[in-house]
Amino acid sequence: MSSTLRIGVLASGGGTNLQSIIDGCQSGQISAKIVTVLSNNPDAGALQRACNAGIDHQCINHRDFASRDDFDSAVVTALLEANVDLVVLAGFMRIIGPRFLEAFPGRIMNIHPALLPAFPGLHVQQKALDYGARFSGCTVHFVDGGVDTGPIIIQAVVPILDGDDEGSLSARILEQEHKIYPQAIQWFAEGAIRIEGRRVIIERAAPTTTALIHPPLTEPS
């Protein structure tokens, strides 16, 4: 791995998580450099964010390929040509296939707007509301061959309020995504992460010992 962590970001949408990573790299919070931003969507706001930051970027439109495997091969080739150390998924709305996993074993991260393993997949904020959950949140995890099943690096917990709808809950979760994703990347850049089975061990990270209860307990009168 190169001395400065080289990040390749895959994004399909507006790129707010990409922006938090750009900001982290620029401020020194993340000891890394984004060397390329790739999108399957020519209208992705993430491409404009990369352009604004002077980062190499390109659209590899999945619709231009006859098969998913051909698309995956093109994206992997672009990442390898950029000499990427870590692949960061930031709202990338394509399934990560075997070609990615073979090219970057243990070096693909994703962020998911739920507390995995609860509510994998899509529309998960609404699923948490419909289920009547008291907490939701977000999860940064390594990517494996399943859907949101890889080893968990860091999670943030967000209480679900009585007046929440999908939009308000999503907005509060997104605020936490912008905090924990840069932290996970920095731990990787520091070499502070190791995986033991399904557990991700963070060297030097202080444990959280405070329990969260929602709604809160009633104080004795």
GROMACS elastic network, one bead per residue, 0.5 to 0.9 nm:
[ bonds ]
;  ai    aj funct       b0    kb
    1     4     6  0.82666   500
    1     5     6  0.74433   500
    1     6     6  0.86871   500
    1    84     6  0.89306   500
    1    85     6  0.63149   500
    2     5     6  0.62382   500
    2     6     6  0.74135   500
    2    83     6  0.88025   500
    2    85     6  0.75075   500
    3     6     6  0.87922   500
    4    31     6  0.70509   500
    4    32     6  0.56195   500
    4    33     6  0.69815   500
    4   189     6  0.79445   500
    5    31     6  0.69972   500
    5    33     6  0.62155   500
    5    34     6  0.84156   500
    5    84     6  0.80338   500
    5    85     6  0.61510   500
    5    86     6  0.73744   500
    5   188     6  0.87032   500
    5   189     6  0.59001   500
    6    32     6  0.60173   500
    6    33     6  0.51905   500
    6    34     6  0.59229   500
    6    35     6  0.60310   500
    6    36     6  0.87825   500
    6    82     6  0.84706   500
    6    83     6  0.71829   500
    6    84     6  0.50896   500
    6    85     6  0.51216   500
    6    86     6  0.64700   500
    6    87     6  0.87912   500
    7    32     6  0.69955   500
    7    33     6  0.59681   500
    7    35     6  0.58236   500
    7    36     6  0.71131   500
    7    37     6  0.87247   500
    7    83     6  0.88048   500
    7    84     6  0.55516   500
    7    85     6  0.60159   500
    7    86     6  0.50049   500
    7    87     6  0.59245   500
    7    88     6  0.69027   500
    8    33     6  0.88418   500
    8    34     6  0.59716   500
    8    35     6  0.59597   500
    8    37     6  0.58726   500
    8    38     6  0.76166   500
    8    79     6  0.65055   500
    8    82     6  0.78770   500
    8    83     6  0.87907   500
    8    84     6  0.57305   500
    8    85     6  0.77017   500
    8    86     6  0.63488   500
    8    88     6  0.61248   500
    8    89     6  0.85749   500
    9    18     6  0.73483   500
    9    34     6  0.72941   500
    9    35     6  0.83909   500
    9    36     6  0.64201   500
    9    38     6  0.62712   500
    9    39     6  0.84818   500
    9    86     6  0.85356   500
    9    87     6  0.59194   500
    9    89     6  0.58534   500
    9    90     6  0.67089   500
    9    92     6  0.88959   500
   10    18     6  0.88585   500
   10    36     6  0.86446   500
   10    37     6  0.59402   500
   10    39     6  0.57310   500
   10    40     6  0.82940   500
   10    46     6  0.89531   500
   10    87     6  0.74277   500
   10    88     6  0.62775   500
   10    90     6  0.59829   500
   10    91     6  0.75511   500
   10    92     6  0.56518   500
   11    14     6  0.80889   500
   11    15     6  0.65679   500
   11    18     6  0.77891   500
   11    37     6  0.74185   500
   11    38     6  0.64446   500
   11    39     6  0.51014   500
   11    40     6  0.74842   500
   11    41     6  0.82356   500
   11    44     6  0.76131   500
   11    45     6  0.89507   500
   11    46     6  0.63879   500
   11    47     6  0.83064   500
   11    88     6  0.86872   500
   11    89     6  0.62605   500
   11    91     6  0.51169   500
   11    93     6  0.74417   500
   12    15     6  0.76024   500
   12    38     6  0.84281   500
   12    39     6  0.53474   500
   12    40     6  0.60063   500
   12    41     6  0.55223   500
   12    42     6  0.86051   500
   12    43     6  0.84943   500
   12    44     6  0.56244   500
   12    45     6  0.80915   500
   12    46     6  0.71746   500
   12    47     6  0.88890   500
   12    90     6  0.76900   500
   12    91     6  0.57545   500
   12    93     6  0.58938   500
   12    94     6  0.83889   500
   13    16     6  0.85019   500
   13    39     6  0.83054   500
   13    41     6  0.74909   500
   13    43     6  0.79426   500
   13    45     6  0.58158   500
   13    46     6  0.61410   500
   13    47     6  0.88315   500
   13    90     6  0.83711   500
   13    91     6  0.62497   500
   13    92     6  0.74226   500
   13    93     6  0.83200   500
   14    17     6  0.86039   500
   14    18     6  0.86254   500
   14    43     6  0.89307   500
   14    44     6  0.57479   500
   14    46     6  0.51505   500
   14    47     6  0.84266   500
   14    48     6  0.88386   500
   14    49     6  0.84434   500
   14    91     6  0.83276   500
   15    19     6  0.61682   500
   15    20     6  0.87499   500
   15    44     6  0.76050   500
   15    45     6  0.58877   500
   15    47     6  0.79496   500
   15    48     6  0.88726   500
   15    49     6  0.71291   500
   15    50     6  0.89998   500
   15    90     6  0.68042   500
   15    91     6  0.72341   500
   16    20     6  0.64004   500
   16    21     6  0.87870   500
   16    45     6  0.87122   500
   16    46     6  0.75954   500
   16    49     6  0.87814   500
   16    90     6  0.82065   500
   16    91     6  0.89462   500
   16   174     6  0.86313   500
   16   178     6  0.77924   500
   17    20     6  0.50571   500
   17    21     6  0.64006   500
   17    22     6  0.86462   500
   17    90     6  0.58464   500
   17    91     6  0.78364   500
   17   111     6  0.89416   500
   17   174     6  0.83573   500
   17   177     6  0.71334   500
   17   178     6  0.58184   500
   17   181     6  0.76689   500
   17   182     6  0.88268   500
   18    21     6  0.51327   500
   18    22     6  0.61452   500
   18    23     6  0.85879   500
   18    37     6  0.88506   500
   18    46     6  0.68458   500
   18    49     6  0.79179   500
   18    50     6  0.83421   500
   18    88     6  0.89163   500
   18    89     6  0.88490   500
   18    90     6  0.61107   500
   18    91     6  0.88064   500
   18   178     6  0.88496   500
   19    23     6  0.60252   500
   19    24     6  0.84147   500
   19    46     6  0.80113   500
   19    49     6  0.68781   500
   19    50     6  0.83310   500
   19   178     6  0.85614   500
   20    23     6  0.50937   500
   20    24     6  0.60799   500
   20    25     6  0.86734   500
   20   177     6  0.89100   500
   20   178     6  0.55579   500
   20   179     6  0.78758   500
   20   181     6  0.81415   500
   20   182     6  0.70373   500
   21    25     6  0.61467   500
   21    26     6  0.85218   500
   21    30     6  0.76349   500
   21    34     6  0.83779   500
   21   178     6  0.79292   500
   21   181     6  0.75408   500
   21   182     6  0.56798   500
   21   185     6  0.85705   500
   22    25     6  0.52404   500
   22    26     6  0.61844   500
   22    27     6  0.86234   500
   22    30     6  0.88977   500
   22    33     6  0.84252   500
   22    34     6  0.73059   500
   22    49     6  0.88659   500
   22    50     6  0.83563   500
   22    53     6  0.76490   500
   23    26     6  0.51013   500
   23    27     6  0.60397   500
   23    28     6  0.84923   500
   23    29     6  0.82682   500
   23    30     6  0.87009   500
   24    27     6  0.52238   500
   24    28     6  0.60349   500
   24    30     6  0.51169   500
   24    31     6  0.83789   500
   24    32     6  0.88463   500
   24   182     6  0.64256   500
   25    28     6  0.52810   500
   25    29     6  0.61005   500
   25    31     6  0.63596   500
   25    32     6  0.59526   500
   25    33     6  0.62865   500
   25    34     6  0.77572   500
   25   182     6  0.86166   500
   26    29     6  0.76993   500
   26    30     6  0.79017   500
   26    33     6  0.85638   500
   27    30     6  0.75494   500
   28    31     6  0.59947   500
   28    32     6  0.82793   500
   29    32     6  0.89709   500
   29   182     6  0.76065   500
   29   183     6  0.81012   500
   29   186     6  0.73651   500
   30    33     6  0.82733   500
   30   182     6  0.64771   500
   30   183     6  0.75031   500
   30   185     6  0.69205   500
   30   187     6  0.87009   500
   30   189     6  0.76439   500
   31   185     6  0.85988   500
   31   186     6  0.62790   500
   31   189     6  0.62573   500
   31   190     6  0.77849   500
   32   185     6  0.84152   500
   32   186     6  0.77559   500
   32   189     6  0.67657   500
   34    37     6  0.75251   500
   34    55     6  0.70375   500
   34    56     6  0.85276   500
   34    84     6  0.87920   500
   35    55     6  0.64732   500
   35    56     6  0.63460   500
   35    57     6  0.85210   500
   35    82     6  0.66779   500
   35    83     6  0.83566   500
   35    84     6  0.73304   500
   36    50     6  0.82931   500
   36    55     6  0.62635   500
   36    57     6  0.53865   500
   36    58     6  0.80217   500
   36    78     6  0.87071   500
   36    79     6  0.76202   500
   36    82     6  0.68582   500
   36    84     6  0.82614   500
   37    46     6  0.78503   500
   37    47     6  0.69994   500
   37    50     6  0.66285   500
   37    55     6  0.72095   500
   37    56     6  0.63947   500
   37    58     6  0.66370   500
   37    59     6  0.85739   500
   38    41     6  0.89827   500
   38    46     6  0.86239   500
   38    47     6  0.75328   500
   38    56     6  0.87294   500
   38    57     6  0.57080   500
   38    58     6  0.52429   500
   38    59     6  0.57318   500
   38    60     6  0.68610   500
   38    75     6  0.77250   500
   38    78     6  0.84553   500
   38    79     6  0.86115   500
   39    42     6  0.70493   500
   39    43     6  0.89681   500
   39    44     6  0.69878   500
   39    46     6  0.76887   500
   39    47     6  0.71116   500
   39    57     6  0.81329   500
   39    58     6  0.66064   500
   39    60     6  0.60014   500
   39    61     6  0.72260   500
   39    92     6  0.75859   500
   40    44     6  0.81733   500
   40    58     6  0.88036   500
   40    59     6  0.56060   500
   40    62     6  0.56208   500
   40    63     6  0.82867   500
   40    92     6  0.81186   500
   40    93     6  0.83675   500
   40    94     6  0.82931   500
   41    44     6  0.53244   500
   41    47     6  0.89202   500
   41    59     6  0.64574   500
   41    60     6  0.75129   500
   41    61     6  0.59004   500
   41    62     6  0.79783   500
   42    45     6  0.88189   500
   42    47     6  0.79656   500
   42    58     6  0.85511   500
   42    59     6  0.56635   500
   42    60     6  0.79615   500
   42    61     6  0.68427   500
   43    46     6  0.86076   500
   43    47     6  0.78403   500
   43    48     6  0.88484   500
   43    59     6  0.89534   500
   44    47     6  0.57599   500
   44    48     6  0.74413   500
   44    59     6  0.87846   500
   45    48     6  0.52397   500
   45    49     6  0.63606   500
   45    50     6  0.87573   500
   46    50     6  0.62200   500
   46    51     6  0.85987   500
   47    50     6  0.51136   500
   47    51     6  0.61897   500
   47    52     6  0.86472   500
   47    57     6  0.63565   500
   47    58     6  0.71934   500
   47    59     6  0.77991   500
   48    52     6  0.60775   500
   48    53     6  0.85845   500
   48    57     6  0.88746   500
   49    52     6  0.50760   500
   49    53     6  0.63043   500
   49    54     6  0.87074   500
   49    55     6  0.85852   500
   50    53     6  0.51161   500
   50    54     6  0.61786   500
   50    56     6  0.69814   500
   50    57     6  0.63942   500
   51    54     6  0.50777   500
   51    55     6  0.58210   500
   51    56     6  0.72566   500
   51    57     6  0.70555   500
   52    55     6  0.76753   500
   54    57     6  0.88676   500
   60    63     6  0.87629   500
   60    64     6  0.79752   500
   60    71     6  0.77743   500
   60    74     6  0.75907   500
   60    75     6  0.70199   500
   61    64     6  0.56404   500
   61    65     6  0.77003   500
   61    71     6  0.79874   500
   62    65     6  0.56427   500
   62    66     6  0.85375   500
   62    67     6  0.84126   500
   62    68     6  0.74562   500
   62    70     6  0.88085   500
   62    71     6  0.57223   500
   62    72     6  0.86127   500
   62    94     6  0.89617   500
   63    66     6  0.77201   500
   63    67     6  0.89432   500
   63    71     6  0.86039   500
   64    71     6  0.80785   500
   65    68     6  0.71973   500
   65    69     6  0.86856   500
   65    70     6  0.61208   500
   65    71     6  0.57143   500
   66    69     6  0.85345   500
   66    70     6  0.68150   500
   66    71     6  0.79554   500
   67    70     6  0.52730   500
   67    71     6  0.65169   500
   67    72     6  0.87291   500
   68    71     6  0.50758   500
   68    72     6  0.60616   500
   68    73     6  0.85293   500
   68    97     6  0.84784   500
   69    72     6  0.50060   500
   69    73     6  0.60758   500
   69    74     6  0.86606   500
   69    97     6  0.78113   500
   69    98     6  0.89007   500
   69    99     6  0.77860   500
   70    73     6  0.51087   500
   70    74     6  0.63599   500
   70    75     6  0.88458   500
   71    74     6  0.51910   500
   71    75     6  0.63836   500
   71    76     6  0.86675   500
   72    75     6  0.52118   500
   72    76     6  0.60649   500
   72    77     6  0.84634   500
   72    96     6  0.79992   500
   72    97     6  0.71608   500
   72    98     6  0.87914   500
   72    99     6  0.65888   500
   72   100     6  0.71230   500
   73    76     6  0.51597   500
   73    77     6  0.60109   500
   73    78     6  0.86202   500
   73    99     6  0.67854   500
   73   100     6  0.82092   500
   74    77     6  0.51440   500
   74    78     6  0.63105   500
   74    79     6  0.87763   500
   75    78     6  0.51328   500
   75    79     6  0.62903   500
   75    80     6  0.86696   500
   75   100     6  0.85513   500
   76    79     6  0.50625   500
   76    80     6  0.61103   500
   76    81     6  0.85061   500
   76    99     6  0.72599   500
   76   100     6  0.62699   500
   76   103     6  0.72597   500
   76   104     6  0.89929   500
   77    80     6  0.51140   500
   77    81     6  0.60462   500
   77    82     6  0.85971   500
   78    81     6  0.51006   500
   78    82     6  0.63032   500
   78    83     6  0.88212   500
   79    82     6  0.51257   500
   79    83     6  0.64684   500
   79    84     6  0.57310   500
   79    85     6  0.89838   500
   79    87     6  0.81212   500
   80    84     6  0.60435   500
   80    85     6  0.88659   500
   80   103     6  0.82303   500
   81    84     6  0.77922   500
   84    87     6  0.69792   500
   85   104     6  0.79738   500
   85   107     6  0.71227   500
   86   104     6  0.75557   500
   86   106     6  0.88151   500
   86   107     6  0.50476   500
   86   108     6  0.60282   500
   86   109     6  0.77257   500
   86   185     6  0.86751   500
   86   188     6  0.86458   500
   87   104     6  0.75830   500
   87   107     6  0.61439   500
   87   109     6  0.63350   500
   87   110     6  0.87481   500
   88   107     6  0.84268   500
   88   108     6  0.58866   500
   88   109     6  0.50018   500
   88   110     6  0.62000   500
   88   111     6  0.87150   500
   88   185     6  0.85621   500
   89    92     6  0.55746   500
   89    93     6  0.89849   500
   89   108     6  0.74142   500
   89   109     6  0.60429   500
   89   111     6  0.70668   500
   90    93     6  0.89185   500
   90   109     6  0.88417   500
   90   110     6  0.67447   500
   90   111     6  0.68567   500
   91   110     6  0.82564   500
   91   111     6  0.77964   500
   91   112     6  0.85987   500
   92    95     6  0.83023   500
   92   110     6  0.87623   500
   94    97     6  0.89552   500
   95   147     6  0.80429   500
   96    99     6  0.80543   500
   96   100     6  0.62955   500
   96   101     6  0.75401   500
   96   143     6  0.80058   500
   96   144     6  0.83190   500
   96   145     6  0.75500   500
   96   146     6  0.88520   500
   96   147     6  0.88480   500
   97   100     6  0.57685   500
   97   101     6  0.67434   500
   97   102     6  0.89691   500
   97   145     6  0.71203   500
   98   101     6  0.50314   500
   98   102     6  0.59823   500
   98   103     6  0.84738   500
   98   145     6  0.72074   500
   99   102     6  0.52370   500
   99   103     6  0.61517   500
   99   104     6  0.85870   500
  100   103     6  0.52175   500
  100   104     6  0.60148   500
  100   105     6  0.79432   500
  100   108     6  0.83216   500
  101   104     6  0.52819   500
  101   105     6  0.51755   500
  101   106     6  0.77026   500
  101   107     6  0.82788   500
  101   108     6  0.77478   500
  101   143     6  0.79590   500
  101   144     6  0.70422   500
  101   145     6  0.76110   500
  102   105     6  0.56896   500
  103   107     6  0.89280   500
  104   107     6  0.51106   500
  104   108     6  0.65238   500
  105   108     6  0.72573   500
  105   143     6  0.89272   500
  105   144     6  0.86341   500
  106   109     6  0.83626   500
  106   142     6  0.67102   500
  106   143     6  0.74647   500
  106   144     6  0.80971   500
  106   195     6  0.88267   500
  107   142     6  0.72829   500
  107   143     6  0.80725   500
  108   141     6  0.85455   500
  108   142     6  0.57106   500
  108   143     6  0.55491   500
  108   144     6  0.83572   500
  109   140     6  0.68954   500
  109   141     6  0.57032   500
  109   143     6  0.57446   500
  109   184     6  0.88035   500
  109   185     6  0.84342   500
  110   139     6  0.81809   500
  110   140     6  0.56741   500
  110   141     6  0.55476   500
  110   142     6  0.62411   500
  110   143     6  0.64320   500
  110   148     6  0.82611   500
  110   181     6  0.86275   500
  111   114     6  0.89989   500
  111   138     6  0.70153   500
  111   139     6  0.55691   500
  111   141     6  0.64333   500
  111   142     6  0.88324   500
  111   148     6  0.89145   500
  111   177     6  0.73845   500
  111   181     6  0.70877   500
  112   115     6  0.78875   500
  112   116     6  0.78628   500
  112   120     6  0.79001   500
  112   121     6  0.85743   500
  112   124     6  0.88902   500
  112   137     6  0.86608   500
  112   138     6  0.55263   500
  112   139     6  0.52037   500
  112   140     6  0.64521   500
  112   141     6  0.80408   500
  112   148     6  0.74688   500
  112   177     6  0.84464   500
  113   116     6  0.86806   500
  113   119     6  0.89002   500
  113   120     6  0.88314   500
  113   124     6  0.68957   500
  113   125     6  0.71091   500
  113   136     6  0.80532   500
  113   137     6  0.60183   500
  113   139     6  0.65024   500
  113   140     6  0.89899   500
  113   170     6  0.77003   500
  113   173     6  0.66155   500
  113   174     6  0.75278   500
  113   177     6  0.77131   500
  114   117     6  0.82227   500
  114   118     6  0.68639   500
  114   119     6  0.62599   500
  114   120     6  0.73536   500
  114   124     6  0.64321   500
  114   125     6  0.69919   500
  114   128     6  0.81182   500
  114   136     6  0.56338   500
  114   139     6  0.62890   500
  114   155     6  0.87944   500
  114   156     6  0.89573   500
  114   157     6  0.87163   500
  114   173     6  0.82778   500
  115   118     6  0.56800   500
  115   119     6  0.72602   500
  115   120     6  0.86349   500
  115   135     6  0.83737   500
  115   136     6  0.58682   500
  115   137     6  0.53138   500
  115   138     6  0.53476   500
  115   139     6  0.58029   500
  115   155     6  0.68840   500
  115   156     6  0.77919   500
  115   157     6  0.73692   500
  116   119     6  0.64682   500
  116   120     6  0.66220   500
  116   137     6  0.88834   500
  116   138     6  0.77402   500
  116   139     6  0.64064   500
  116   148     6  0.74769   500
  116   149     6  0.78795   500
  116   152     6  0.79731   500
  116   155     6  0.85177   500
  117   120     6  0.66055   500
  117   148     6  0.76481   500
  117   149     6  0.70260   500
  118   124     6  0.89605   500
  118   128     6  0.86796   500
  119   122     6  0.82105   500
  119   123     6  0.87532   500
  119   124     6  0.56261   500
  119   125     6  0.83883   500
  119   127     6  0.69840   500
  119   128     6  0.71868   500
  120   123     6  0.89602   500
  120   124     6  0.68649   500
  120   147     6  0.68606   500
  120   148     6  0.56857   500
  120   149     6  0.79834   500
  121   124     6  0.67466   500
  121   147     6  0.66853   500
  121   148     6  0.69450   500
  122   125     6  0.85636   500
  122   127     6  0.88542   500
  123   126     6  0.57652   500
  123   127     6  0.64704   500
  123   166     6  0.88156   500
  124   128     6  0.61643   500
  124   129     6  0.86206   500
  125   128     6  0.52122   500
  125   129     6  0.64039   500
  125   130     6  0.86984   500
  125   136     6  0.76055   500
  125   137     6  0.87769   500
  125   165     6  0.86442   500
  125   166     6  0.58184   500
  125   167     6  0.84964   500
  125   169     6  0.67871   500
  125   170     6  0.63179   500
  125   173     6  0.89140   500
  126   129     6  0.50029   500
  126   130     6  0.60281   500
  126   131     6  0.84855   500
  126   165     6  0.76055   500
  126   166     6  0.53310   500
  126   167     6  0.89201   500
  126   169     6  0.86646   500
  126   170     6  0.88778   500
  127   130     6  0.50380   500
  127   131     6  0.60519   500
  127   132     6  0.86210   500
  127   133     6  0.89416   500
  128   131     6  0.51461   500
  128   132     6  0.63235   500
  128   133     6  0.55151   500
  128   134     6  0.84148   500
  128   135     6  0.81340   500
  128   136     6  0.67846   500
  128   160     6  0.86121   500
  129   132     6  0.52257   500
  129   133     6  0.62550   500
  129   134     6  0.85189   500
  129   136     6  0.88358   500
  129   160     6  0.76689   500
  129   164     6  0.80091   500
  129   165     6  0.74830   500
  129   166     6  0.74906   500
  129   169     6  0.87827   500
  130   133     6  0.78677   500
  132   160     6  0.87455   500
  133   136     6  0.71143   500
  133   159     6  0.88771   500
  133   160     6  0.71442   500
  134   158     6  0.88094   500
  134   159     6  0.60436   500
  134   160     6  0.52559   500
  134   161     6  0.77050   500
  134   213     6  0.88185   500
  134   214     6  0.62699   500
  134   215     6  0.76628   500
  135   157     6  0.65547   500
  135   158     6  0.56460   500
  135   160     6  0.52396   500
  135   161     6  0.87310   500
  135   214     6  0.75102   500
  136   156     6  0.84668   500
  136   157     6  0.59057   500
  136   158     6  0.51595   500
  136   159     6  0.61386   500
  136   160     6  0.64676   500
  136   169     6  0.84128   500
  136   173     6  0.78260   500
  137   155     6  0.71764   500
  137   156     6  0.53764   500
  137   159     6  0.77575   500
  137   169     6  0.89311   500
  137   170     6  0.89171   500
  137   172     6  0.84989   500
  137   173     6  0.55181   500
  137   174     6  0.86857   500
  137   176     6  0.77367   500
  137   177     6  0.85035   500
  138   154     6  0.84841   500
  138   155     6  0.55956   500
  138   156     6  0.54273   500
  138   157     6  0.68398   500
  138   158     6  0.81215   500
  138   173     6  0.64228   500
  138   174     6  0.80583   500
  138   176     6  0.72400   500
  138   177     6  0.63415   500
  138   180     6  0.85892   500
  139   152     6  0.69152   500
  139   153     6  0.74763   500
  139   154     6  0.59306   500
  139   156     6  0.67054   500
  139   177     6  0.79161   500
  139   180     6  0.82568   500
  139   181     6  0.86600   500
  140   151     6  0.88385   500
  140   152     6  0.61731   500
  140   153     6  0.55489   500
  140   154     6  0.54069   500
  140   155     6  0.63563   500
  140   177     6  0.83380   500
  140   180     6  0.73732   500
  140   181     6  0.64484   500
  140   184     6  0.71763   500
  141   148     6  0.78251   500
  141   149     6  0.81505   500
  141   150     6  0.58190   500
  141   151     6  0.54916   500
  141   153     6  0.50980   500
  141   154     6  0.71561   500
  141   155     6  0.87804   500
  141   184     6  0.88195   500
  142   148     6  0.86915   500
  142   149     6  0.83885   500
  142   150     6  0.50352   500
  142   151     6  0.54184   500
  142   152     6  0.65330   500
  142   153     6  0.72049   500
  143   146     6  0.77764   500
  143   147     6  0.83379   500
  143   148     6  0.70895   500
  143   149     6  0.72163   500
  143   151     6  0.74687   500
  144   147     6  0.78594   500
  144   148     6  0.79113   500
  144   149     6  0.66572   500
  144   151     6  0.80770   500
  145   148     6  0.88264   500
  145   149     6  0.78041   500
  145   150     6  0.78505   500
  146   149     6  0.53329   500
  146   150     6  0.71881   500
  147   150     6  0.80430   500
  149   152     6  0.84109   500
  150   198     6  0.76979   500
  151   195     6  0.77719   500
  151   197     6  0.82450   500
  151   198     6  0.51590   500
  151   199     6  0.61175   500
  151   200     6  0.63323   500
  152   155     6  0.76892   500
  152   198     6  0.77515   500
  152   199     6  0.70171   500
  152   200     6  0.63155   500
  153   184     6  0.67687   500
  153   193     6  0.84188   500
  153   199     6  0.82224   500
  153   200     6  0.57028   500
  153   201     6  0.79462   500
  153   202     6  0.79811   500
  154   180     6  0.68508   500
  154   181     6  0.82974   500
  154   183     6  0.85746   500
  154   184     6  0.68313   500
  154   200     6  0.88059   500
  155   176     6  0.89827   500
  155   177     6  0.88561   500
  155   180     6  0.72700   500
  156   173     6  0.81980   500
  156   176     6  0.63705   500
  156   177     6  0.77423   500
  156   179     6  0.88953   500
  156   180     6  0.72342   500
  157   173     6  0.82202   500
  157   176     6  0.83356   500
  157   212     6  0.86944   500
  158   169     6  0.83235   500
  158   172     6  0.72559   500
  158   173     6  0.64467   500
  158   176     6  0.82322   500
  159   169     6  0.87122   500
  159   214     6  0.68579   500
  159   215     6  0.86950   500
  160   163     6  0.84744   500
  160   164     6  0.66517   500
  160   169     6  0.69291   500
  160   214     6  0.84397   500
  161   164     6  0.53150   500
  161   165     6  0.88804   500
  161   169     6  0.81994   500
  162   165     6  0.88150   500
  163   168     6  0.87376   500
  164   167     6  0.77742   500
  164   168     6  0.57202   500
  164   169     6  0.58991   500
  165   168     6  0.55260   500
  165   169     6  0.61617   500
  165   170     6  0.84017   500
  166   169     6  0.53772   500
  166   170     6  0.59012   500
  166   171     6  0.85601   500
  167   170     6  0.51434   500
  167   171     6  0.61799   500
  167   172     6  0.88312   500
  168   171     6  0.51900   500
  168   172     6  0.64795   500
  168   173     6  0.87453   500
  169   172     6  0.53215   500
  169   173     6  0.62257   500
  169   174     6  0.85912   500
  170   173     6  0.51068   500
  170   174     6  0.60320   500
  170   175     6  0.87621   500
  171   174     6  0.50799   500
  171   175     6  0.65004   500
  172   175     6  0.53013   500
  172   176     6  0.69132   500
  172   177     6  0.89940   500
  173   176     6  0.53076   500
  173   177     6  0.63528   500
  173   178     6  0.89731   500
  174   178     6  0.64165   500
  174   179     6  0.88802   500
  175   178     6  0.54661   500
  175   179     6  0.69298   500
  176   179     6  0.50843   500
  176   180     6  0.62926   500
  176   181     6  0.85532   500
  177   180     6  0.54006   500
  177   181     6  0.59029   500
  177   182     6  0.86429   500
  178   181     6  0.59611   500
  178   182     6  0.69703   500
  179   182     6  0.61656   500
  179   183     6  0.67701   500
  180   183     6  0.50519   500
  180   184     6  0.61855   500
  180   185     6  0.87191   500
  181   184     6  0.51888   500
  181   185     6  0.63378   500
  181   186     6  0.86670   500
  182   185     6  0.51619   500
  182   186     6  0.61544   500
  182   187     6  0.87088   500
  183   186     6  0.50669   500
  183   187     6  0.62578   500
  183   188     6  0.86931   500
  184   187     6  0.52053   500
  184   188     6  0.63954   500
  184   189     6  0.87337   500
  184   193     6  0.89103   500
  185   188     6  0.50504   500
  185   189     6  0.61607   500
  185   190     6  0.86603   500
  186   190     6  0.61225   500
  186   191     6  0.86010   500
  186   192     6  0.86161   500
  187   190     6  0.50934   500
  187   191     6  0.63129   500
  187   192     6  0.51756   500
  187   193     6  0.62608   500
  187   202     6  0.74404   500
  187   203     6  0.84777   500
  188   191     6  0.51186   500
  188   192     6  0.59704   500
  188   193     6  0.57767   500
  188   194     6  0.89412   500
  189   192     6  0.76055   500
  189   193     6  0.88908   500
  190   193     6  0.80471   500
  191   194     6  0.80424   500
  191   203     6  0.85745   500
  192   201     6  0.80556   500
  192   202     6  0.56043   500
  192   204     6  0.75589   500
  192   205     6  0.87828   500
  193   200     6  0.67103   500
  193   201     6  0.57754   500
  193   203     6  0.64079   500
  194   199     6  0.84776   500
  194   200     6  0.58301   500
  194   201     6  0.52802   500
  194   202     6  0.67534   500
  194   203     6  0.80533   500
  195   198     6  0.68980   500
  195   199     6  0.57698   500
  195   201     6  0.60568   500
  195   202     6  0.88798   500
  196   199     6  0.51711   500
  196   200     6  0.62437   500
  196   201     6  0.71818   500
  197   200     6  0.80130   500
  201   205     6  0.88336   500
  202   205     6  0.56826   500
  202   206     6  0.89264   500
  203   206     6  0.88195   500
  208   211     6  0.84744   500
  212   216     6  0.83796   500
  213   216     6  0.53170   500
  213   217     6  0.72356   500
  214   217     6  0.77835   500
  215   218     6  0.88595   500
  216   219     6  0.88338   500
  218   221     6  0.86001   500
